[in-house]
């Protein structure tokens, strides 16, 4: 027993430490906040030496940023934000997150900053009055200063990144005490983290095993639904599907697809910084298109719908964070396709509905046929379109005499004698 105990001690001491790793790319949203929160909880449960958040973002929503910062503060595991790989950027909301970590690190050829509130506060733009704009700048400035002071970083620069949109390279950020270190890659980061004290406890990361913490399926779906381009596509699907179902009741498939797309759009409005005015214009465009389909107004409503659609798409994310904006490269093709669809496809369908009937039983109305047998109010036969039909007439018609079809009752034709003009008899 003593021998077994003496052997177990060295073996336990040889156990390698572990460091968690998550990669955050793209705009910061609710999906990102949930992912970071779950990773911190998991790292705490597994007693990781630290949790590394590899960051590359143009920014994101303030609410999601606040959730991540608060989770950093409450974490029992040291958090390390590593702006990487080369060319990565911790912009806007990413600047807040980097400064809030226990250790802020950057790879060479990366940048940080430009955290102006025009980006991180939805609805703040050039048209915002100066008083409100100043209030929001002061709020964001005081928030980032409090973060920098809590972590012992350059609070003066942090405020200038908000007020004056200043940005720094990795080397400049290290020299001005904005970050703690520069690391070439993850192994170099672990090496430089080793021995650094966090809350009075030294980190033991030299040779630590990096454990990836991937996104769950649910988080991946939420991340996918955080793309503005996808929302615009779903708006088109919902519009086409619902209008198609209302125009052709009973088709079912267009209505089902359109309803699902509409529900996803409504869900995405809760996780994306949507401009209500833009969404309202898209809804108006759908109404105008449907009304023009149902009651043609010579294209006036369709033209109005196209204009409303373009303005709605343009305004949908016009004051949002760069990662949540729609490019004209998506808006213009979507508007053009929608306009062509309703001008040509729907217009062609309407014109087809207004054409006279050219096939079927209705085409026999008003035609003149010969009575095969005598036609009475109860029986008779005629020959039309290669078929013998039962025929009746209120006025008897002799066999071989012409008759005009005036109605169809089931499989029986209702006819009347063909009236022919007779020349006036010559006077003697």
C-alpha positions as CSV (number, residue, x, y, z in Angstrom):
1,X,0.0,0.0,0.0
2,X,2.8,2.4,0.8
3,X,4.5,1.5,-2.5
4,X,1.3,2.2,-4.4
5,X,0.8,5.5,-2.7
6,X,4.3,6.6,-3.4
7,X,3.8,5.8,-7.1
8,X,0.4,7.6,-7.4
9,X,1.8,10.9,-6.1
10,X,4.3,11.4,-9.0
11,X,1.8,10.2,-11.6
12,X,-0.8,12.7,-10.4
13,X,1.8,15.5,-10.5
14,X,2.6,14.7,-14.1
15,X,-0.9,15.4,-15.2
16,X,-0.8,18.2,-17.8
17,X,-2.8,21.3,-17.2
18,X,-5.6,22.3,-19.7
19,X,-6.6,25.6,-21.2
20,X,-9.9,26.1,-22.9
21,X,-10.1,27.8,-26.3
22,X,-13.1,29.3,-28.2
23,X,-12.9,31.3,-31.4
24,X,-15.2,34.3,-31.9
25,X,-15.3,35.6,-35.4
26,X,-17.7,38.1,-36.9
27,X,-20.2,40.4,-35.2
28,X,-20.9,40.2,-31.5
29,X,-24.5,39.2,-30.9
30,X,-26.7,37.1,-28.6
31,X,-25.3,33.9,-30.0
32,X,-21.8,35.0,-29.2
33,X,-22.8,36.0,-25.6
34,X,-24.4,32.6,-25.0
35,X,-21.3,30.8,-26.4
36,X,-18.9,32.7,-24.2
37,X,-21.1,32.2,-21.1
38,X,-21.3,28.5,-21.7
39,X,-17.6,28.2,-22.3
40,X,-16.7,30.1,-19.1
41,X,-19.0,27.8,-17.1
42,X,-17.5,24.7,-18.7
43,X,-14.0,25.9,-18.0
44,X,-14.8,26.5,-14.4
45,X,-16.4,23.0,-14.0
46,X,-13.3,21.4,-15.6
47,X,-10.9,23.6,-13.6
48,X,-9.0,24.8,-16.7
49,X,-5.9,26.9,-16.1
50,X,-7.6,29.6,-18.2
51,X,-10.0,30.2,-21.0
52,X,-8.7,31.8,-24.2
53,X,-11.1,33.7,-26.4
54,X,-9.5,34.1,-29.8
55,X,-11.2,37.3,-31.1
56,X,-11.7,38.8,-34.6
57,X,-14.7,41.1,-34.8
58,X,-15.7,44.5,-36.3
59,X,-18.0,45.0,-33.3
60,X,-21.5,44.1,-32.2
61,X,-24.5,45.1,-30.0
62,X,-23.9,46.8,-26.7
63,X,-26.3,44.5,-24.8
64,X,-24.4,41.4,-25.9
65,X,-21.1,43.1,-25.0
66,X,-22.4,44.0,-21.5
67,X,-23.4,40.4,-21.0
68,X,-19.9,39.1,-21.9
69,X,-18.2,41.7,-19.7
70,X,-20.3,40.8,-16.7
71,X,-19.6,37.1,-17.3
72,X,-15.8,37.9,-17.4
73,X,-16.1,39.7,-14.0
74,X,-18.0,36.8,-12.5
75,X,-15.7,34.1,-13.9
76,X,-13.8,31.8,-11.6
77,X,-11.4,30.9,-14.4
78,X,-8.9,33.5,-15.7
79,X,-10.1,34.9,-19.1
80,X,-7.6,35.7,-21.8
81,X,-8.7,37.6,-24.9
82,X,-6.3,37.0,-27.8
83,X,-6.9,39.1,-30.9
84,X,-5.7,36.8,-33.6
85,X,-4.7,35.7,-36.2
86,X,-2.6,38.3,-38.1
87,X,-4.9,40.9,-39.7
88,X,-7.6,40.4,-37.0
89,X,-9.4,43.4,-35.5
90,X,-11.0,44.0,-32.1
91,X,-13.2,46.9,-33.2
92,X,-16.0,48.7,-31.4
93,X,-17.6,46.1,-29.1
94,X,-14.5,43.9,-29.5
95,X,-12.5,46.7,-27.8
96,X,-14.7,46.6,-24.7
97,X,-14.4,42.8,-24.5
98,X,-10.6,42.9,-24.9
99,X,-10.1,45.4,-22.2
100,X,-12.5,43.5,-19.8
101,X,-10.5,40.3,-19.9
102,X,-8.1,39.3,-17.1
103,X,-5.3,39.2,-19.8
104,X,-5.5,41.1,-23.0
105,X,-3.2,39.8,-25.8
106,X,-2.8,40.4,-29.5
107,X,-1.0,38.8,-32.3
108,X,1.4,40.8,-34.5
109,X,-0.3,42.8,-37.3
110,X,-3.6,43.1,-35.5
111,X,-5.4,46.2,-34.3
112,X,-7.8,47.4,-31.6
113,X,-10.1,50.4,-31.2
114,X,-12.5,52.6,-33.0
115,X,-15.2,52.0,-30.4
116,X,-17.4,55.0,-31.2
117,X,-21.0,54.7,-29.9
118,X,-22.4,55.4,-33.4
119,X,-21.6,51.8,-34.1
120,X,-22.5,50.0,-30.9
121,X,-25.7,51.8,-30.1
122,X,-28.5,50.9,-32.6
123,X,-30.3,54.0,-33.9
124,X,-27.5,56.5,-33.3
125,X,-26.5,58.2,-36.5
126,X,-25.7,61.5,-38.1
127,X,-29.2,62.7,-37.8
128,X,-29.2,62.2,-34.0
129,X,-29.4,65.5,-32.2
130,X,-26.2,66.8,-30.6
131,X,-27.5,66.5,-27.0
132,X,-28.5,62.9,-27.3
133,X,-25.3,62.1,-29.2
134,X,-23.3,63.7,-26.4
135,X,-25.2,61.7,-23.7
136,X,-24.5,58.4,-25.5
137,X,-20.8,59.2,-26.0
138,X,-20.5,60.1,-22.3
139,X,-22.3,56.9,-21.3
140,X,-20.1,54.7,-23.5
141,X,-17.0,56.6,-22.5
142,X,-17.6,56.2,-18.8
143,X,-18.4,52.5,-19.3
144,X,-15.2,51.7,-21.1
145,X,-13.2,53.8,-18.6
146,X,-14.6,51.8,-15.7
147,X,-13.6,48.6,-17.5
148,X,-10.1,49.8,-18.2
149,X,-9.6,51.0,-14.6
150,X,-10.8,47.7,-13.2
151,X,-8.2,45.8,-15.2
152,X,-5.5,48.4,-14.7
153,X,-5.2,49.5,-18.3
154,X,-4.9,52.8,-20.1
155,X,-8.3,54.5,-19.2
156,X,-7.4,57.7,-21.1
157,X,-6.9,55.9,-24.4
158,X,-10.0,53.7,-23.8
159,X,-12.1,56.9,-23.5
160,X,-10.5,58.4,-26.7
161,X,-11.3,55.2,-28.6
162,X,-15.0,56.0,-27.9
163,X,-15.0,59.8,-28.2
164,X,-12.4,60.1,-31.1
165,X,-12.6,56.6,-32.6
166,X,-8.9,56.1,-32.1
167,X,-7.3,52.7,-33.0
168,X,-4.0,51.1,-32.3
169,X,-1.8,48.4,-33.7
170,X,-0.6,45.6,-31.5
171,X,2.8,47.2,-30.9
172,X,1.2,50.6,-30.0
173,X,-1.3,49.0,-27.8
174,X,1.4,47.2,-25.8
175,X,3.5,50.4,-25.5
176,X,0.5,52.4,-24.2
177,X,-0.6,49.8,-21.7
178,X,-3.8,48.9,-23.5
179,X,-2.9,45.2,-23.7
180,X,-0.6,43.0,-21.6
181,X,1.4,41.1,-24.2
182,X,1.9,40.2,-27.8
183,X,2.1,36.5,-28.8
184,X,3.0,35.0,-32.1
185,X,0.6,32.0,-31.8
186,X,-1.2,29.9,-29.2
187,X,1.9,28.0,-27.9
188,X,3.8,31.3,-27.5
189,X,0.7,32.8,-25.7
190,X,0.7,29.9,-23.2
191,X,4.4,30.3,-22.6
192,X,4.1,34.1,-21.9
193,X,1.0,33.5,-19.7
194,X,2.9,31.1,-17.5
195,X,3.7,32.6,-14.1
196,X,1.5,35.7,-14.6
197,X,-0.5,36.4,-11.5
198,X,-4.3,36.8,-11.7
199,X,-6.0,37.7,-8.5
200,X,-2.9,36.8,-6.6
201,X,-2.6,33.3,-8.1
202,X,0.1,32.5,-10.7
203,X,-1.0,30.9,-14.0
204,X,0.5,27.5,-14.9
205,X,0.1,27.3,-18.6
206,X,3.5,26.3,-19.8
207,X,3.0,23.1,-21.9
208,X,-0.7,23.2,-21.2
209,X,-3.0,21.1,-23.4
210,X,-5.4,23.3,-25.4
211,X,-9.0,22.1,-25.3
212,X,-11.3,23.4,-28.1
213,X,-14.8,24.2,-27.0
214,X,-16.9,24.2,-30.2
215,X,-20.3,25.8,-30.6
216,X,-23.3,23.6,-30.1
217,X,-25.8,23.0,-32.9
218,X,-28.2,25.5,-31.3
219,X,-25.5,28.1,-31.0
220,X,-24.5,27.6,-34.6
221,X,-28.1,28.0,-35.8
222,X,-28.4,31.2,-33.8
223,X,-25.1,32.4,-35.2
224,X,-26.3,31.7,-38.8
225,X,-29.5,33.6,-38.0
226,X,-27.4,36.6,-37.0
227,X,-26.5,37.4,-40.6
228,X,-28.4,40.3,-42.1
229,X,-28.1,38.8,-45.6
230,X,-30.0,35.8,-44.5
231,X,-32.7,38.0,-43.0
232,X,-33.1,39.8,-46.3
233,X,-33.4,36.4,-48.1
234,X,-36.0,35.2,-45.7
235,X,-38.0,38.4,-46.2
236,X,-38.1,37.6,-49.9
237,X,-39.1,34.0,-49.3
238,X,-41.9,35.1,-46.8
239,X,-43.1,37.7,-49.3
240,X,-43.2,35.4,-52.3
241,X,-44.6,32.5,-50.4
242,X,-47.5,34.3,-48.6
243,X,-48.5,36.3,-51.7
244,X,-48.3,33.1,-53.8
245,X,-50.6,31.4,-51.3
246,X,-53.1,34.2,-51.1
247,X,-53.2,34.6,-54.9
248,X,-53.7,30.8,-55.4
249,X,-55.5,29.4,-52.3
250,X,-54.9,25.7,-51.8
251,X,-51.4,25.6,-53.2
252,X,-50.3,25.0,-49.5
253,X,-46.5,24.7,-50.2
254,X,-45.9,28.4,-50.8
255,X,-47.9,29.3,-47.8
256,X,-46.1,26.9,-45.5
257,X,-42.7,28.0,-46.7
258,X,-43.6,31.6,-46.5
259,X,-45.0,31.2,-42.9
260,X,-41.9,29.5,-41.7
261,X,-39.7,32.2,-43.3
262,X,-41.9,34.9,-41.7
263,X,-41.5,33.3,-38.2
264,X,-37.7,33.2,-38.7
265,X,-37.7,36.8,-39.7
266,X,-39.7,37.8,-36.5
267,X,-37.2,35.8,-34.4
268,X,-34.2,37.5,-36.1
269,X,-35.6,40.9,-35.2
270,X,-34.9,40.0,-31.6
271,X,-31.2,39.2,-32.2
272,X,-30.4,41.8,-34.8
273,X,-30.3,45.6,-34.6
274,X,-33.3,46.0,-36.9
275,X,-34.6,49.5,-37.8
276,X,-38.4,49.4,-37.3
277,X,-38.9,51.9,-40.1
278,X,-37.1,49.7,-42.5
279,X,-39.1,46.7,-41.4
280,X,-42.4,48.6,-41.8
281,X,-41.4,49.7,-45.4
282,X,-40.8,46.0,-46.3
283,X,-44.2,45.1,-44.9
284,X,-45.8,48.0,-46.9
285,X,-44.1,46.7,-50.1
286,X,-45.6,43.3,-49.5
287,X,-49.1,44.8,-49.1
288,X,-48.8,46.9,-52.2
289,X,-47.6,43.9,-54.3
290,X,-50.5,41.8,-53.1
291,X,-53.1,44.5,-53.7
292,X,-51.8,45.0,-57.2
293,X,-51.9,41.2,-57.8
294,X,-55.5,41.0,-56.5
295,X,-56.8,44.2,-58.2
296,X,-54.5,45.3,-61.0
297,X,-53.9,49.0,-60.8
298,X,-51.9,49.3,-64.1
299,X,-48.6,48.8,-62.2
300,X,-48.8,51.9,-60.0
301,X,-48.9,49.9,-56.8
302,X,-46.2,47.6,-58.0
303,X,-43.9,50.6,-58.7
304,X,-44.7,51.9,-55.2
305,X,-43.9,48.4,-53.8
306,X,-40.5,48.4,-55.5
307,X,-39.6,51.8,-54.1
308,X,-40.8,50.8,-50.6
309,X,-38.9,47.6,-50.8
310,X,-35.6,49.3,-51.8
311,X,-35.9,52.0,-49.1
312,X,-36.9,49.3,-46.5
313,X,-33.9,47.1,-47.3
314,X,-31.6,50.2,-47.3
315,X,-32.9,51.3,-43.9
316,X,-33.2,47.9,-42.3
317,X,-29.7,48.0,-40.7
318,X,-28.6,51.5,-41.8
319,X,-27.4,52.6,-38.4
320,X,-26.2,49.2,-37.1
321,X,-22.7,47.9,-36.3
322,X,-20.6,47.3,-39.5
323,X,-21.0,43.5,-38.9
324,X,-24.7,43.9,-39.1
325,X,-25.1,46.1,-42.2
326,X,-26.5,45.2,-45.5
327,X,-24.4,46.0,-48.5
328,X,-25.8,47.5,-51.7
329,X,-24.4,44.4,-53.4
330,X,-27.3,42.5,-51.7
331,X,-30.0,45.2,-51.7
332,X,-29.9,46.2,-55.4
333,X,-30.1,42.6,-56.8
334,X,-32.9,41.7,-54.3
335,X,-34.9,44.8,-55.4
336,X,-34.3,44.1,-59.1
337,X,-35.4,40.4,-58.7
338,X,-38.4,41.4,-56.8
339,X,-39.4,44.1,-59.3
340,X,-38.9,41.8,-62.2
341,X,-40.9,39.1,-60.5
342,X,-44.0,41.2,-59.9
343,X,-43.7,43.1,-63.2
344,X,-43.3,40.2,-65.6
345,X,-44.3,37.0,-63.8
346,X,-47.3,38.2,-61.9
347,X,-48.2,40.5,-64.7
348,X,-48.2,37.7,-67.2
349,X,-50.3,35.6,-64.9
350,X,-52.9,38.4,-64.6
351,X,-53.0,38.9,-68.4
352,X,-53.5,35.1,-68.8
353,X,-56.5,35.3,-66.4
354,X,-58.1,38.1,-68.5
355,X,-57.8,36.2,-71.8
356,X,-61.0,34.6,-73.2
357,X,-61.5,30.9,-72.6
358,X,-60.0,28.8,-75.4
359,X,-60.5,25.3,-74.3
360,X,-63.1,23.3,-72.3
361,X,-66.9,23.1,-72.3
362,X,-67.2,26.9,-72.0
363,X,-65.9,27.3,-75.5
364,X,-69.1,25.6,-76.9
365,X,-71.3,28.4,-75.8
366,X,-72.9,30.4,-78.7
367,X,-71.7,27.9,-81.2
368,X,-74.1,26.8,-84.0
369,X,-74.5,23.0,-84.5
370,X,-76.9,20.8,-86.5
371,X,-79.6,18.8,-84.8
372,X,-79.0,15.1,-85.3
373,X,-82.4,14.2,-84.1
374,X,-85.5,16.3,-83.4
375,X,-84.9,18.3,-80.3
376,X,-87.7,18.8,-77.8
377,X,-87.9,20.2,-74.3
378,X,-87.1,16.7,-73.0
379,X,-84.8,15.1,-75.5
380,X,-82.7,15.4,-78.6
381,X,-79.1,15.0,-79.8
382,X,-76.5,17.2,-81.5
383,X,-73.0,16.5,-82.8
384,X,-70.2,18.9,-81.6
385,X,-66.4,18.7,-81.3
386,X,-66.5,15.0,-82.4
387,X,-69.0,14.0,-79.8
388,X,-72.7,13.3,-79.6
389,X,-74.4,15.4,-76.9
390,X,-77.9,15.2,-75.4
391,X,-79.7,18.5,-76.2
392,X,-83.0,20.1,-75.1
393,X,-84.8,23.2,-76.4
394,X,-87.8,25.1,-75.2
395,X,-88.7,25.6,-78.9
396,X,-88.8,22.3,-80.9
397,X,-86.2,22.0,-83.6
398,X,-86.4,19.6,-86.5
399,X,-83.7,17.1,-87.3
400,X,-81.0,18.7,-89.5
401,X,-82.0,22.2,-88.6
402,X,-79.3,24.5,-87.1
403,X,-79.3,25.2,-83.4
404,X,-77.4,27.6,-81.2
405,X,-75.9,26.4,-77.8
406,X,-77.0,28.7,-75.0
407,X,-76.2,26.7,-71.9
408,X,-74.7,23.6,-70.4
409,X,-76.5,21.6,-67.7
410,X,-74.3,18.7,-66.7
411,X,-74.0,16.5,-69.8
412,X,-76.9,18.1,-71.6
413,X,-76.7,21.1,-73.9
414,X,-79.4,23.7,-73.9
415,X,-80.0,25.0,-77.4
416,X,-82.4,27.3,-79.3
417,X,-83.3,27.5,-83.0
418,X,-80.7,29.4,-85.0
419,X,-82.4,32.6,-86.3
420,X,-81.5,33.4,-89.9
421,X,-82.5,36.6,-91.7
422,X,-84.8,36.0,-94.7
423,X,-84.9,38.4,-97.7
424,X,-88.0,40.4,-98.2
425,X,-90.4,38.9,-100.7
426,X,-90.5,40.7,-104.0
427,X,-93.7,42.6,-104.7
428,X,-95.7,41.5,-107.7
